[in-house]
Amino acid sequence: MKLRTTLSAIKSNWKGWRTKRKIVVLESDDWGSVRMPSKEIENKVIEAGFPIVNRPHERFDALESAQDFEALFE
């Protein structure tokens, strides 16, 4: 019976949800976590020998600026 219920749910959701609206989804799993607070700190970390070049979470982590939000809302 459990298999039948599972297969029924899969069948009813097979095509997924669709819309013509434009939707922006903001997702975060580390609210408040700032790994690189400034370019100066990033340079110090690299100079200290930590291999952050291949780690995008450390390389591109930053707080949003007012310009970031303006660009998003445009």
N, CA, C and O atoms as a Tripos MOL2 file, in Angstrom:
@<TRIPOS>MOLECULE
protein
  296   295    74     0     0
PROTEIN
NO_CHARGES

@<TRIPOS>ATOM
      1 N           0.8290   -1.2020    0.0000 N.3       1 MET1
      2 CA          0.0000    0.0000    0.0000 C.3       1 MET1
      3 C           0.8720    1.2650    0.0000 C.2       1 MET1
      4 O           0.5380    2.2570   -0.6470 O.2       1 MET1
      5 N           1.9870    1.2140    0.7310 N.am      2 LYS2
      6 CA          2.8730    2.3720    0.7790 C.3       2 LYS2
      7 C           3.4570    2.6620   -0.6030 C.2       2 LYS2
      8 O           3.5810    3.8240   -0.9890 O.2       2 LYS2
      9 N           3.8140    1.6290   -1.3430 N.am      3 LEU3
     10 CA          4.3470    1.7870   -2.6880 C.3       3 LEU3
     11 C           3.3090    2.4380   -3.5930 C.2       3 LEU3
     12 O           3.6460    3.3220   -4.3810 O.2       3 LEU3
     13 N           2.0660    2.0180   -3.4920 N.am      4 ARG4
     14 CA          0.9970    2.5740   -4.3190 C.3       4 ARG4
     15 C           0.8160    4.0680   -4.0090 C.2       4 ARG4
     16 O           0.6400    4.8770   -4.9200 O.2       4 ARG4
     17 N           0.8590    4.4220   -2.7400 N.am      5 THR5
     18 CA          0.7200    5.8230   -2.3390 C.3       5 THR5
     19 C           1.8890    6.6500   -2.8760 C.2       5 THR5
     20 O           1.6880    7.7550   -3.3800 O.2       5 THR5
     21 N           3.0920    6.1230   -2.7690 N.am      6 THR6
     22 CA          4.2800    6.8210   -3.2600 C.3       6 THR6
     23 C           4.2130    7.0120   -4.7640 C.2       6 THR6
     24 O           4.4870    8.1040   -5.2610 O.2       6 THR6
     25 N           3.8540    5.9730   -5.4910 N.am      7 LEU7
     26 CA          3.7430    6.0750   -6.9410 C.3       7 LEU7
     27 C           2.6500    7.0550   -7.3540 C.2       7 LEU7
     28 O           2.8050    7.7720   -8.3420 O.2       7 LEU7
     29 N           1.5670    7.0910   -6.6210 N.am      8 SER8
     30 CA          0.4870    8.0250   -6.9000 C.3       8 SER8
     31 C           0.9620    9.4670   -6.7240 C.2       8 SER8
     32 O           0.6320   10.3340   -7.5330 O.2       8 SER8
     33 N           1.7320    9.7200   -5.6740 N.am      9 ALA9
     34 CA          2.2610   11.0700   -5.4340 C.3       9 ALA9
     35 C           3.2410   11.4690   -6.5400 C.2       9 ALA9
     36 O           3.2320   12.6120   -6.9980 O.2       9 ALA9
     37 N           4.0650   10.5490   -6.9580 N.am     10 ILE10
     38 CA          5.0220   10.8310   -8.0350 C.3      10 ILE10
     39 C           4.2730   11.1590   -9.3160 C.2      10 ILE10
     40 O           4.6330   12.1010  -10.0210 O.2      10 ILE10
     41 N           3.2360   10.3910   -9.6230 N.am     11 LYS11
     42 CA          2.4710   10.6100  -10.8480 C.3      11 LYS11
     43 C           1.7870   11.9750  -10.8360 C.2      11 LYS11
     44 O           1.7780   12.6730  -11.8500 O.2      11 LYS11
     45 N           1.2170   12.3550   -9.7000 N.am     12 SER12
     46 CA          0.4870   13.6190   -9.6440 C.3      12 SER12
     47 C           1.4200   14.8320   -9.6950 C.2      12 SER12
     48 O           0.9980   15.9210  -10.0850 O.2      12 SER12
     49 N           2.6760   14.6510   -9.3040 N.am     13 ASN13
     50 CA          3.6330   15.7610   -9.3160 C.3      13 ASN13
     51 C           4.6380   15.6610  -10.4560 C.2      13 ASN13
     52 O           5.6100   16.4160  -10.4700 O.2      13 ASN13
     53 N           4.4450   14.7770  -11.3870 N.am     14 TRP14
     54 CA          5.4250   14.4970  -12.4300 C.3      14 TRP14
     55 C           5.7880   15.7370  -13.2470 C.2      14 TRP14
     56 O           6.9690   15.9930  -13.4800 O.2      14 TRP14
     57 N           4.8040   16.4990  -13.6800 N.am     15 LYS15
     58 CA          5.0730   17.6600  -14.5220 C.3      15 LYS15
     59 C           5.5920   18.8470  -13.7080 C.2      15 LYS15
     60 O           6.1950   19.7610  -14.2710 O.2      15 LYS15
     61 N           5.3740   18.8450  -12.4350 N.am     16 GLY16
     62 CA          5.8520   19.9420  -11.6030 C.3      16 GLY16
     63 C           4.9610   21.1630  -11.6890 C.2      16 GLY16
     64 O           3.9500   21.1760  -12.3910 O.2      16 GLY16
     65 N           5.3570   22.1770  -10.9670 N.am     17 TRP17
     66 CA          4.6110   23.4200  -10.9050 C.3      17 TRP17
     67 C           5.1870   24.3990  -11.9160 C.2      17 TRP17
     68 O           6.4080   24.5110  -12.0270 O.2      17 TRP17
     69 N           4.3510   25.1040  -12.6500 N.am     18 ARG18
     70 CA          4.8130   26.0260  -13.6720 C.3      18 ARG18
     71 C           4.0750   27.3500  -13.5280 C.2      18 ARG18
     72 O           2.9350   27.4050  -13.0680 O.2      18 ARG18
     73 N           4.7640   28.4170  -13.9370 N.am     19 THR19
     74 CA          4.1470   29.7380  -13.9540 C.3      19 THR19
     75 C           4.8240   30.5840  -15.0150 C.2      19 THR19
     76 O           5.9670   30.3210  -15.3910 O.2      19 THR19
     77 N           4.1260   31.5960  -15.4990 N.am     20 LYS20
     78 CA          4.7110   32.5240  -16.4590 C.3      20 LYS20
     79 C           5.3000   33.7450  -15.7480 C.2      20 LYS20
     80 O           5.9580   34.5750  -16.3750 O.2      20 LYS20
     81 N           5.0630   33.8500  -14.4540 N.am     21 ARG21
     82 CA          5.5960   34.9860  -13.6950 C.3      21 ARG21
     83 C           7.1080   34.8450  -13.5260 C.2      21 ARG21
     84 O           7.6440   33.7360  -13.5330 O.2      21 ARG21
     85 N           7.7850   35.9790  -13.3740 N.am     22 LYS22
     86 CA          9.2120   35.9710  -13.0660 C.3      22 LYS22
     87 C           9.3420   35.9880  -11.5490 C.2      22 LYS22
     88 O           8.8200   36.8820  -10.8830 O.2      22 LYS22
     89 N          10.0350   35.0060  -11.0140 N.am     23 ILE23
     90 CA         10.1730   34.8710   -9.5700 C.3      23 ILE23
     91 C          11.6540   34.8370   -9.2110 C.2      23 ILE23
     92 O          12.4380   34.1150   -9.8270 O.2      23 ILE23
     93 N          12.0260   35.6260   -8.2090 N.am     24 VAL24
     94 CA         13.3890   35.6170   -7.7000 C.3      24 VAL24
     95 C          13.3710   34.8800   -6.3770 C.2      24 VAL24
     96 O          12.5920   35.2110   -5.4830 O.2      24 VAL24
     97 N          14.2310   33.8800   -6.2540 N.am     25 VAL25
     98 CA         14.3170   33.1020   -5.0210 C.3      25 VAL25
     99 C          15.6660   33.3870   -4.3770 C.2      25 VAL25
    100 O          16.7120   33.1870   -4.9940 O.2      25 VAL25
    101 N          15.6340   33.8540   -3.1370 N.am     26 LEU26
    102 CA         16.8540   34.0860   -2.3790 C.3      26 LEU26
    103 C          16.9720   32.9620   -1.3690 C.2      26 LEU26
    104 O          16.0690   32.7430   -0.5610 O.2      26 LEU26
    105 N          18.0720   32.2620   -1.4170 N.am     27 GLU27
    106 CA         18.2570   31.1250   -0.5250 C.3      27 GLU27
    107 C          19.5860   31.2730    0.1920 C.2      27 GLU27
    108 O          20.5910   31.6560   -0.4080 O.2      27 GLU27
    109 N          19.5800   30.9690    1.4650 N.am     28 SER28
    110 CA         20.8160   31.0430    2.2350 C.3      28 SER28
    111 C          20.7990   29.9640    3.3000 C.2      28 SER28
    112 O          19.7640   29.6700    3.8970 O.2      28 SER28
    113 N          21.9540   29.3870    3.5220 N.am     29 ASP29
    114 CA         22.0580   28.3940    4.5880 C.3      29 ASP29
    115 C          23.0470   28.8370    5.6560 C.2      29 ASP29
    116 O          23.3920   28.0610    6.5470 O.2      29 ASP29
    117 N          23.5060   30.0900    5.5670 N.am     30 ASP30
    118 CA         24.4720   30.5650    6.5550 C.3      30 ASP30
    119 C          24.1950   32.0160    6.9500 C.2      30 ASP30
    120 O          25.0750   32.8710    6.8490 O.2      30 ASP30
    121 N          22.9870   32.2830    7.3920 N.am     31 TRP31
    122 CA         22.6040   33.6360    7.7730 C.3      31 TRP31
    123 C          23.5920   34.1920    8.7870 C.2      31 TRP31
    124 O          23.8220   33.5940    9.8390 O.2      31 TRP31
    125 N          24.1730   35.3380    8.4630 N.am     32 GLY32
    126 CA         25.0720   36.0070    9.3850 C.3      32 GLY32
    127 C          26.5090   35.5530    9.3150 C.2      32 GLY32
    128 O          27.3580   36.1230   10.0000 O.2      32 GLY32
    129 N          26.8120   34.5610    8.5220 N.am     33 SER33
    130 CA         28.1780   34.0630    8.4310 C.3      33 SER33
    131 C          28.9310   34.8860    7.3870 C.2      33 SER33
    132 O          28.5450   34.9220    6.2180 O.2      33 SER33
    133 N          29.9920   35.5360    7.8120 N.am     34 VAL34
    134 CA         30.8230   36.3030    6.8920 C.3      34 VAL34
    135 C          32.2210   35.7180    6.9580 C.2      34 VAL34
    136 O          32.9150   35.8790    7.9620 O.2      34 VAL34
    137 N          32.6300   35.0570    5.9210 N.am     35 ARG35
    138 CA         33.9360   34.4090    5.9200 C.3      35 ARG35
    139 C          35.0380   35.3940    5.5640 C.2      35 ARG35
    140 O          36.1160   35.3630    6.1580 O.2      35 ARG35
    141 N          34.7770   36.2640    4.6040 N.am     36 MET36
    142 CA         35.7670   37.2490    4.1640 C.3      36 MET36
    143 C          35.1610   38.6420    4.2930 C.2      36 MET36
    144 O          34.4960   39.1100    3.3690 O.2      36 MET36
    145 N          35.3780   39.3040    5.4130 N.am     37 PRO37
    146 CA         34.7500   40.6080    5.6080 C.3      37 PRO37
    147 C          35.3150   41.7250    4.7310 C.2      37 PRO37
    148 O          34.6670   42.7570    4.5600 O.2      37 PRO37
    149 N          36.5200   41.5320    4.1690 N.am     38 SER38
    150 CA         37.0860   42.5560    3.2980 C.3      38 SER38
    151 C          38.1360   41.9380    2.3720 C.2      38 SER38
    152 O          38.6040   40.8210    2.5920 O.2      38 SER38
    153 N          38.4870   42.6900    1.3410 N.am     39 LYS39
    154 CA         39.5220   42.2410    0.4110 C.3      39 LYS39
    155 C          40.8680   42.1420    1.1330 C.2      39 LYS39
    156 O          41.6810   41.2700    0.8250 O.2      39 LYS39
    157 N          41.0950   43.0340    2.0860 N.am     40 GLU40
    158 CA         42.3380   43.0120    2.8670 C.3      40 GLU40
    159 C          42.4870   41.6930    3.6260 C.2      40 GLU40
    160 O          43.5650   41.0990    3.6350 O.2      40 GLU40
    161 N          41.4270   41.2450    4.2500 N.am     41 ILE41
    162 CA         41.4610   39.9740    4.9870 C.3      41 ILE41
    163 C          41.6760   38.8180    4.0230 C.2      41 ILE41
    164 O          42.4320   37.8920    4.3170 O.2      41 ILE41
    165 N          41.0150   38.8670    2.8750 N.am     42 GLU42
    166 CA         41.1970   37.8000    1.8800 C.3      42 GLU42
    167 C          42.6680   37.7060    1.4670 C.2      42 GLU42
    168 O          43.2220   36.6100    1.3790 O.2      42 GLU42
    169 N          43.2930   38.8500    1.2140 N.am     43 ASN43
    170 CA         44.7090   38.8480    0.8320 C.3      43 ASN43
    171 C          45.5890   38.2770    1.9400 C.2      43 ASN43
    172 O          46.5370   37.5440    1.6600 O.2      43 ASN43
    173 N          45.2840   38.6060    3.1900 N.am     44 LYS44
    174 CA         46.0640   38.0730    4.3120 C.3      44 LYS44
    175 C          45.9150   36.5550    4.4070 C.2      44 LYS44
    176 O          46.8860   35.8520    4.6880 O.2      44 LYS44
    177 N          44.7220   36.0570    4.1780 N.am     45 VAL45
    178 CA         44.4740   34.6140    4.2280 C.3      45 VAL45
    179 C          45.2620   33.9100    3.1210 C.2      45 VAL45
    180 O          45.8600   32.8590    3.3510 O.2      45 VAL45
    181 N          45.2590   34.4930    1.9260 N.am     46 ILE46
    182 CA         46.0090   33.9110    0.8020 C.3      46 ILE46
    183 C          47.5020   33.9470    1.1050 C.2      46 ILE46
    184 O          48.2060   32.9640    0.8710 O.2      46 ILE46
    185 N          47.9920   35.0770    1.6260 N.am     47 GLU47
    186 CA         49.4160   35.2040    1.9600 C.3      47 GLU47
    187 C          49.8370   34.2080    3.0450 C.2      47 GLU47
    188 O          50.9830   33.7590    3.0670 O.2      47 GLU47
    189 N          48.9150   33.8690    3.9370 N.am     48 ALA48
    190 CA         49.2080   32.9140    5.0090 C.3      48 ALA48
    191 C          49.2750   31.4820    4.4880 C.2      48 ALA48
    192 O          49.6510   30.5690    5.2220 O.2      48 ALA48
    193 N          48.9070   31.2850    3.2150 N.am     49 GLY49
    194 CA         49.0450   29.9660    2.6150 C.3      49 GLY49
    195 C          47.7930   29.1110    2.5990 C.2      49 GLY49
    196 O          47.8620   27.9250    2.2790 O.2      49 GLY49
    197 N          46.6380   29.6960    2.9410 N.am     50 PHE50
    198 CA         45.4000   28.9210    2.8980 C.3      50 PHE50
    199 C          44.8940   28.8590    1.4610 C.2      50 PHE50
    200 O          44.7840   29.8960    0.8070 O.2      50 PHE50
    201 N          44.5880   27.6730    0.9610 N.am     51 PRO51
    202 CA         44.2180   27.5020   -0.4550 C.3      51 PRO51
    203 C          42.7560   27.8570   -0.7380 C.2      51 PRO51
    204 O          41.9510   26.9710   -1.0260 O.2      51 PRO51
    205 N          42.4090   29.1350   -0.6580 N.am     52 ILE52
    206 CA         41.0110   29.5080   -0.8900 C.3      52 ILE52
    207 C          40.6900   29.7590   -2.3570 C.2      52 ILE52
    208 O          39.5350   29.9990   -2.7070 O.2      52 ILE52
    209 N          41.7010   29.7050   -3.2130 N.am     53 VAL53
    210 CA         41.4900   29.9930   -4.6370 C.3      53 VAL53
    211 C          40.4500   29.0640   -5.2450 C.2      53 VAL53
    212 O          39.6590   29.4960   -6.0840 O.2      53 VAL53
    213 N          40.4330   27.8000   -4.8400 N.am     54 ASN54
    214 CA         39.4930   26.8310   -5.4040 C.3      54 ASN54
    215 C          38.2490   26.6390   -4.5420 C.2      54 ASN54
    216 O          37.4970   25.6880   -4.7530 O.2      54 ASN54
    217 N          38.0260   27.5100   -3.5910 N.am     55 ARG55
    218 CA         36.8650   27.3980   -2.7010 C.3      55 ARG55
    219 C          35.9510   28.6030   -2.9080 C.2      55 ARG55
    220 O          36.1880   29.6610   -2.3260 O.2      55 ARG55
    221 N          34.9190   28.4580   -3.7230 N.am     56 PRO56
    222 CA         34.0660   29.6080   -4.0360 C.3      56 PRO56
    223 C          33.3580   30.2050   -2.8280 C.2      56 PRO56
    224 O          33.0860   31.4050   -2.8090 O.2      56 PRO56
    225 N          33.0540   29.3910   -1.8180 N.am     57 HIS57
    226 CA         32.3770   29.9440   -0.6460 C.3      57 HIS57
    227 C          33.2570   30.9580    0.0730 C.2      57 HIS57
    228 O          32.7500   31.9420    0.6110 O.2      57 HIS57
    229 N          34.5450   30.7370    0.0880 N.am     58 GLU58
    230 CA         35.4440   31.6810    0.7200 C.3      58 GLU58
    231 C          35.8070   32.8340   -0.2220 C.2      58 GLU58
    232 O          35.9310   33.9750    0.2220 O.2      58 GLU58
    233 N          35.9750   32.5520   -1.4940 N.am     59 ARG59
    234 CA         36.3990   33.5810   -2.4530 C.3      59 ARG59
    235 C          35.3240   34.6200   -2.7140 C.2      59 ARG59
    236 O          35.6300   35.8050   -2.8430 O.2      59 ARG59
    237 N          34.0700   34.1980   -2.7950 N.am     60 PHE60
    238 CA         33.0220   35.1160   -3.2250 C.3      60 PHE60
    239 C          32.0400   35.4980   -2.1310 C.2      60 PHE60
    240 O          31.0150   36.1190   -2.4160 O.2      60 PHE60
    241 N          32.3260   35.1450   -0.9000 N.am     61 ASP61
    242 CA         31.4420   35.4760    0.2090 C.3      61 ASP61
    243 C          31.5510   36.9680    0.5140 C.2      61 ASP61
    244 O          32.6550   37.5010    0.6160 O.2      61 ASP61
    245 N          30.4160   37.6380    0.6590 N.am     62 ALA62
    246 CA         30.4260   39.0690    0.9700 C.3      62 ALA62
    247 C          29.0480   39.4900    1.4600 C.2      62 ALA62
    248 O          28.0500   38.8050    1.2380 O.2      62 ALA62
    249 N          29.0230   40.6240    2.1240 N.am     63 LEU63
    250 CA         27.7510   41.2140    2.5010 C.3      63 LEU63
    251 C          27.2240   42.0220    1.3250 C.2      63 LEU63
    252 O          28.0000   42.5800    0.5500 O.2      63 LEU63
    253 N          25.9110   42.0810    1.1970 N.am     64 GLU64
    254 CA         25.3100   42.8220    0.1080 C.3      64 GLU64
    255 C          25.4650   44.3160    0.3540 C.2      64 GLU64
    256 O          25.4470   44.7760    1.4960 O.2      64 GLU64
    257 N          25.6150   45.0550   -0.7190 N.am     65 SER65
    258 CA         25.6800   46.5080   -0.6250 C.3      65 SER65
    259 C          24.3590   47.0890   -1.1150 C.2      65 SER65
    260 O          23.5180   46.3740   -1.6590 O.2      65 SER65
    261 N          24.1890   48.3760   -0.9210 N.am     66 ALA66
    262 CA         22.9850   49.0400   -1.4290 C.3      66 ALA66
    263 C          22.9010   48.8960   -2.9450 C.2      66 ALA66
    264 O          21.8140   48.7170   -3.4940 O.2      66 ALA66
    265 N          24.0520   48.9730   -3.6270 N.am     67 GLN67
    266 CA         24.0700   48.8180   -5.0820 C.3      67 GLN67
    267 C          23.6440   47.4120   -5.5020 C.2      67 GLN67
    268 O          23.0070   47.2440   -6.5410 O.2      67 GLN67
    269 N          23.9920   46.4000   -4.7010 N.am     68 ASP68
    270 CA         23.5670   45.0360   -5.0030 C.3      68 ASP68
    271 C          22.0470   44.9400   -4.9990 C.2      68 ASP68
    272 O          21.4560   44.3440   -5.8990 O.2      68 ASP68
    273 N          21.4140   45.5280   -3.9840 N.am     69 PHE69
    274 CA         19.9560   45.4810   -3.8920 C.3      69 PHE69
    275 C          19.3030   46.3020   -5.0130 C.2      69 PHE69
    276 O          18.2890   45.8850   -5.5710 O.2      69 PHE69
    277 N          19.8720   47.4500   -5.3400 N.am     70 GLU70
    278 CA         19.3210   48.2580   -6.4260 C.3      70 GLU70
    279 C          19.3660   47.4910   -7.7350 C.2      70 GLU70
    280 O          18.4000   47.5090   -8.4970 O.2      70 GLU70
    281 N          20.4830   46.8150   -8.0050 N.am     71 ALA71
    282 CA         20.6060   46.0160   -9.2300 C.3      71 ALA71
    283 C          19.6020   44.8700   -9.2280 C.2      71 ALA71
    284 O          19.0200   44.5540  -10.2660 O.2      71 ALA71
    285 N          19.3960   44.2520   -8.0860 N.am     72 LEU72
    286 CA         18.4400   43.1530   -7.9820 C.3      72 LEU72
    287 C          17.0180   43.6300   -8.2940 C.2      72 LEU72
    288 O          16.2830   42.9620   -9.0210 O.2      72 LEU72
    289 N          16.6380   44.7780   -7.7470 N.am     73 PHE73
    290 CA         15.2740   45.2530   -7.9160 C.3      73 PHE73
    291 C          15.0250   45.8770   -9.2900 C.2      73 PHE73
    292 O          13.8740   46.0500   -9.6920 O.2      73 PHE73
    293 N          16.0970   46.2150  -10.0130 N.am     74 GLU74
    294 CA         15.9160   46.7110  -11.3840 C.3      74 GLU74
    295 C          15.4740   45.5620  -12.2620 C.2      74 GLU74
    296 O          15.2600   45.7480  -13.4600 O.2      74 GLU74
@<TRIPOS>BOND
     1     1     2 1
     2     2     3 1
     3     3     4 2
     4     3     5 am
     5     5     6 1
     6     6     7 1
     7     7     8 2
     8     7     9 am
     9     9    10 1
    10    10    11 1
    11    11    12 2
    12    11    13 am
    13    13    14 1
    14    14    15 1
    15    15    16 2
    16    15    17 am
    17    17    18 1
    18    18    19 1
    19    19    20 2
    20    19    21 am
    21    21    22 1
    22    22    23 1
    23    23    24 2
    24    23    25 am
    25    25    26 1
    26    26    27 1
    27    27    28 2
    28    27    29 am
    29    29    30 1
    30    30    31 1
    31    31    32 2
    32    31    33 am
    33    33    34 1
    34    34    35 1
    35    35    36 2
    36    35    37 am
    37    37    38 1
    38    38    39 1
    39    39    40 2
    40    39    41 am
    41    41    42 1
    42    42    43 1
    43    43    44 2
    44    43    45 am
    45    45    46 1
    46    46    47 1
    47    47    48 2
    48    47    49 am
    49    49    50 1
    50    50    51 1
    51    51    52 2
    52    51    53 am
    53    53    54 1
    54    54    55 1
    55    55    56 2
    56    55    57 am
    57    57    58 1
    58    58    59 1
    59    59    60 2
    60    59    61 am
    61    61    62 1
    62    62    63 1
    63    63    64 2
    64    63    65 am
    65    65    66 1
    66    66    67 1
    67    67    68 2
    68    67    69 am
    69    69    70 1
    70    70    71 1
    71    71    72 2
    72    71    73 am
    73    73    74 1
    74    74    75 1
    75    75    76 2
    76    75    77 am
    77    77    78 1
    78    78    79 1
    79    79    80 2
    80    79    81 am
    81    81    82 1
    82    82    83 1
    83    83    84 2
    84    83    85 am
    85    85    86 1
    86    86    87 1
    87    87    88 2
    88    87    89 am
    89    89    90 1
    90    90    91 1
    91    91    92 2
    92    91    93 am
    93    93    94 1
    94    94    95 1
    95    95    96 2
    96    95    97 am
    97    97    98 1
    98    98    99 1
    99    99   100 2
   100    99   101 am
   101   101   102 1
   102   102   103 1
   103   103   104 2
   104   103   105 am
   105   105   106 1
   106   106   107 1
   107   107   108 2
   108   107   109 am
   109   109   110 1
   110   110   111 1
   111   111   112 2
   112   111   113 am
   113   113   114 1
   114   114   115 1
   115   115   116 2
   116   115   117 am
   117   117   118 1
   118   118   119 1
   119   119   120 2
   120   119   121 am
   121   121   122 1
   122   122   123 1
   123   123   124 2
   124   123   125 am
   125   125   126 1
   126   126   127 1
   127   127   128 2
   128   127   129 am
   129   129   130 1
   130   130   131 1
   131   131   132 2
   132   131   133 am
   133   133   134 1
   134   134   135 1
   135   135   136 2
   136   135   137 am
   137   137   138 1
   138   138   139 1
   139   139   140 2
   140   139   141 am
   141   141   142 1
   142   142   143 1
   143   143   144 2
   144   143   145 am
   145   145   146 1
   146   146   147 1
   147   147   148 2
   148   147   149 am
   149   149   150 1
   150   150   151 1
   151   151   152 2
   152   151   153 am
   153   153   154 1
   154   154   155 1
   155   155   156 2
   156   155   157 am
   157   157   158 1
   158   158   159 1
   159   159   160 2
   160   159   161 am
   161   161   162 1
   162   162   163 1
   163   163   164 2
   164   163   165 am
   165   165   166 1
   166   166   167 1
   167   167   168 2
   168   167   169 am
   169   169   170 1
   170   170   171 1
   171   171   172 2
   172   171   173 am
   173   173   174 1
   174   174   175 1
   175   175   176 2
   176   175   177 am
   177   177   178 1
   178   178   179 1
   179   179   180 2
   180   179   181 am
   181   181   182 1
   182   182   183 1
   183   183   184 2
   184   183   185 am
   185   185   186 1
   186   186   187 1
   187   187   188 2
   188   187   189 am
   189   189   190 1
   190   190   191 1
   191   191   192 2
   192   191   193 am
   193   193   194 1
   194   194   195 1
   195   195   196 2
   196   195   197 am
   197   197   198 1
   198   198   199 1
   199   199   200 2
   200   199   201 am
   201   201   202 1
   202   202   203 1
   203   203   204 2
   204   203   205 am
   205   205   206 1
   206   206   207 1
   207   207   208 2
   208   207   209 am
   209   209   210 1
   210   210   211 1
   211   211   212 2
   212   211   213 am
   213   213   214 1
   214   214   215 1
   215   215   216 2
   216   215   217 am
   217   217   218 1
   218   218   219 1
   219   219   220 2
   220   219   221 am
   221   221   222 1
   222   222   223 1
   223   223   224 2
   224   223   225 am
   225   225   226 1
   226   226   227 1
   227   227   228 2
   228   227   229 am
   229   229   230 1
   230   230   231 1
   231   231   232 2
   232   231   233 am
   233   233   234 1
   234   234   235 1
   235   235   236 2
   236   235   237 am
   237   237   238 1
   238   238   239 1
   239   239   240 2
   240   239   241 am
   241   241   242 1
   242   242   243 1
   243   243   244 2
   244   243   245 am
   245   245   246 1
   246   246   247 1
   247   247   248 2
   248   247   249 am
   249   249   250 1
   250   250   251 1
   251   251   252 2
   252   251   253 am
   253   253   254 1
   254   254   255 1
   255   255   256 2
   256   255   257 am
   257   257   258 1
   258   258   259 1
   259   259   260 2
   260   259   261 am
   261   261   262 1
   262   262   263 1
   263   263   264 2
   264   263   265 am
   265   265   266 1
   266   266   267 1
   267   267   268 2
   268   267   269 am
   269   269   270 1
   270   270   271 1
   271   271   272 2
   272   271   273 am
   273   273   274 1
   274   274   275 1
   275   275   276 2
   276   275   277 am
   277   277   278 1
   278   278   279 1
   279   279   280 2
   280   279   281 am
   281   281   282 1
   282   282   283 1
   283   283   284 2
   284   283   285 am
   285   285   286 1
   286   286   287 1
   287   287   288 2
   288   287   289 am
   289   289   290 1
   290   290   291 1
   291   291   292 2
   292   291   293 am
   293   293   294 1
   294   294   295 1
   295   295   296 2
@<TRIPOS>SUBSTRUCTURE
     1 MET1         2 RESIDUE 1 A MET
     2 LYS2         6 RESIDUE 1 A LYS
     3 LEU3        10 RESIDUE 1 A LEU
     4 ARG4        14 RESIDUE 1 A ARG
     5 THR5        18 RESIDUE 1 A THR
     6 THR6        22 RESIDUE 1 A THR
     7 LEU7        26 RESIDUE 1 A LEU
     8 SER8        30 RESIDUE 1 A SER
     9 ALA9        34 RESIDUE 1 A ALA
    10 ILE10       38 RESIDUE 1 A ILE
    11 LYS11       42 RESIDUE 1 A LYS
    12 SER12       46 RESIDUE 1 A SER
    13 ASN13       50 RESIDUE 1 A ASN
    14 TRP14       54 RESIDUE 1 A TRP
    15 LYS15       58 RESIDUE 1 A LYS
    16 GLY16       62 RESIDUE 1 A GLY
    17 TRP17       66 RESIDUE 1 A TRP
    18 ARG18       70 RESIDUE 1 A ARG
    19 THR19       74 RESIDUE 1 A THR
    20 LYS20       78 RESIDUE 1 A LYS
    21 ARG21       82 RESIDUE 1 A ARG
    22 LYS22       86 RESIDUE 1 A LYS
    23 ILE23       90 RESIDUE 1 A ILE
    24 VAL24       94 RESIDUE 1 A VAL
    25 VAL25       98 RESIDUE 1 A VAL
    26 LEU26      102 RESIDUE 1 A LEU
    27 GLU27      106 RESIDUE 1 A GLU
    28 SER28      110 RESIDUE 1 A SER
    29 ASP29      114 RESIDUE 1 A ASP
    30 ASP30      118 RESIDUE 1 A ASP
    31 TRP31      122 RESIDUE 1 A TRP
    32 GLY32      126 RESIDUE 1 A GLY
    33 SER33      130 RESIDUE 1 A SER
    34 VAL34      134 RESIDUE 1 A VAL
    35 ARG35      138 RESIDUE 1 A ARG
    36 MET36      142 RESIDUE 1 A MET
    37 PRO37      146 RESIDUE 1 A PRO
    38 SER38      150 RESIDUE 1 A SER
    39 LYS39      154 RESIDUE 1 A LYS
    40 GLU40      158 RESIDUE 1 A GLU
    41 ILE41      162 RESIDUE 1 A ILE
    42 GLU42      166 RESIDUE 1 A GLU
    43 ASN43      170 RESIDUE 1 A ASN
    44 LYS44      174 RESIDUE 1 A LYS
    45 VAL45      178 RESIDUE 1 A VAL
    46 ILE46      182 RESIDUE 1 A ILE
    47 GLU47      186 RESIDUE 1 A GLU
    48 ALA48      190 RESIDUE 1 A ALA
    49 GLY49      194 RESIDUE 1 A GLY
    50 PHE50      198 RESIDUE 1 A PHE
    51 PRO51      202 RESIDUE 1 A PRO
    52 ILE52      206 RESIDUE 1 A ILE
    53 VAL53      210 RESIDUE 1 A VAL
    54 ASN54      214 RESIDUE 1 A ASN
    55 ARG55      218 RESIDUE 1 A ARG
    56 PRO56      222 RESIDUE 1 A PRO
    57 HIS57      226 RESIDUE 1 A HIS
    58 GLU58      230 RESIDUE 1 A GLU
    59 ARG59      234 RESIDUE 1 A ARG
    60 PHE60      238 RESIDUE 1 A PHE
    61 ASP61      242 RESIDUE 1 A ASP
    62 ALA62      246 RESIDUE 1 A ALA
    63 LEU63      250 RESIDUE 1 A LEU
    64 GLU64      254 RESIDUE 1 A GLU
    65 SER65      258 RESIDUE 1 A SER
    66 ALA66      262 RESIDUE 1 A ALA
    67 GLN67      266 RESIDUE 1 A GLN
    68 ASP68      270 RESIDUE 1 A ASP
    69 PHE69      274 RESIDUE 1 A PHE
    70 GLU70      278 RESIDUE 1 A GLU
    71 ALA71      282 RESIDUE 1 A ALA
    72 LEU72      286 RESIDUE 1 A LEU
    73 PHE73      290 RESIDUE 1 A PHE
    74 GLU74      294 RESIDUE 1 A GLU
